[in-house]
Amino acid sequence: MKGNKKVLVAIVLLLLISVTFTTLAIYRSTATAEGTVTAAKWKVKVNGTEVSTATLTATFTPATTNIGMNGKMAPGDIATATFEVDATESEVPIKVDSATVVEGTVPAGFEATVGEVTYDGTQKATVTVELTWTGVIGDNEEKDTADKAKQGTTITGVQVQLTVRQKLASDN
């Protein structure tokens, strides 16, 4: 009887294992999905001209204080130039990342500095650059002579380089 019990237990175990393995199944489904996305458009204009990478030449207007005759600069005057950055045709927000005066394009006796960058909230920004005639009459004889040598000349070729990029959430 003991031997029969062992055989019976073995048969029951085999049946149990057989039933277990044949009733357990792995169900698997496979699907393929296809997604699309449209890349945002990037278009920036500076003073009305579309640019991708460019060095811009500034046209300065003398300020109304200490101004020379007929809208011309005098020693000690400041003239300003503005760059209107327009990205209204871009589909991402913009940030003027940097604005610098190109080294070597400002004549001796003058200083050029980039002022404030202002945004109007509609994908437009204004960058202001100031050109200062650093001398004033009476500095010293040598400086006065240098200032007199500039009289009647047109200051040209002051270059400003702007870098405009997409504004990120981390820029706030």
URSULZI-V142767 format. One record per backbone hydrogen bond with DSSP energy under -1.0 kcal/mol. CO is the residue of the C=O (numbers start at 1). NH is the residue of the N-H. E is the energy in kcal/mol with one decimal. If there is no record, write none. Layout:
co=(CO	CO)
nh=(NH	NH)
e=(E	E)
This chain:
co=(1	2	3	4	5	6	7	8	9	10	11	12	13	14	15	16	17	18	19	20	41	44	45	46	49	56	61	69	72	74	77	78	79	80	81	83	84	85	86	87	93	95	95	98	100	102	107	109	111	113	116	118	123	124	125	126	127	128	129	130	131	132	133	136	140	141	142	143	144	145	150	158	159	160	161	163	163	165	168	169)
nh=(5	6	7	8	9	10	11	12	13	14	15	16	17	18	19	20	21	22	23	24	91	51	86	49	46	160	80	72	68	77	133	63	131	61	129	127	47	125	45	90	167	97	165	163	161	105	110	134	132	130	128	126	87	120	85	118	83	115	81	113	79	111	76	139	144	145	146	147	148	149	153	58	102	56	100	97	98	95	171	172)
e=(-2.2	-1.8	-2.0	-3.0	-3.0	-2.3	-2.6	-2.6	-2.6	-2.4	-2.6	-2.9	-2.8	-2.6	-2.9	-2.5	-2.5	-1.9	-1.7	-1.6	-3.1	-2.5	-3.3	-1.8	-2.6	-2.8	-2.7	-1.2	-1.9	-2.6	-2.5	-3.0	-3.3	-2.9	-3.0	-2.4	-2.6	-2.5	-2.6	-1.9	-2.4	-1.1	-2.8	-2.8	-3.3	-1.7	-1.5	-1.9	-3.3	-3.1	-1.2	-2.7	-3.0	-2.0	-3.2	-2.4	-2.5	-3.8	-2.4	-2.5	-2.9	-2.2	-1.7	-1.8	-3.0	-2.2	-2.0	-2.8	-2.4	-1.5	-2.3	-2.4	-2.7	-2.1	-2.3	-2.2	-1.4	-2.3	-1.6	-1.1)
